Amino acid sequence: DEAIEEYKKVVSLDPNFTGAFYSLGVAYASKGMRNEAILYYKATLKLKPDYPEAHFNLGVIYLGQGLVEEARNEFEAALRIDPSLDQARLFLEYAGRRRQ
């Protein structure tokens, strides 16, 4: 709660600070507030489309919501940006199995 408020202050002072948007996504996701997390991960990606962790985290949320194709798209995007992101590869494989 305190962290969320602090990050919101940072965003209001610097609406181009990608790290604050990403951190808000992480904070909301950790509280199980998926819709809010999605909004902030998308805001992160609007500012910095090549942010692999934001793509990955968005994919994890989508997968948890049963949105397998959307999740796969995000994991693939993360891997295009950072092919060494092993977590994204594992989740992409898992999403592929869920689709079958």
C-alpha positions, 0 to 999 in steps of 0.5 A, spaced: 500 500 500 505 504 501 509 502 495 503 503 491 502 510 493 509 512 493 510 509 485 503 513 484 507 520 486 513 518 482 508 517 476 505 523 477 511 527 477 514 524 471 509 520 467 515 518 462 518 514 468 517 507 465 520 503 472 515 506 476 509 504 471 512 497 471 513 497 479 506 499 480 504 493 475 508 488 480 506 491 486 498 490 484 500 483 481 503 481 488 496 483 491 492 479 486 489 486 483 490 483 476 486 488 472 490 494 475 497 490 474 495 489 467 493 497 466 500 498 469 504 493 465 500 496 458 502 503 460 510 500 461 509 497 454 506 503 451 512 507 454 517 502 452 515 496 448 521 492 448 521 491 456 521 483 456 519 483 463 513 487 462 511 482 457 513 476 461 509 478 467 503 480 463 503 473 460 503 470 466 497 474 468 493 472 462 495 465 463 492 465 470 486 468 467 485 463 461 487 467 456 492 462 453 493 466 446 494 473 449 499 469 454 503 466 448 503 473 444 506 476 451 511 470 452 513 470 445 514 478 445 519 477 451 523 472 448 524 476 441 527 482 446 531 477 450 532 470 448 535 468 454 529 469 458 528 462 460 522 463 464 518 466 458 520 460 454 518 455 460 511 459 460 510 459 453 511 451 453 506 450 458 501 455 455 502 451 449 500 444 453 494 448 455 492 450 448 492 443 446 
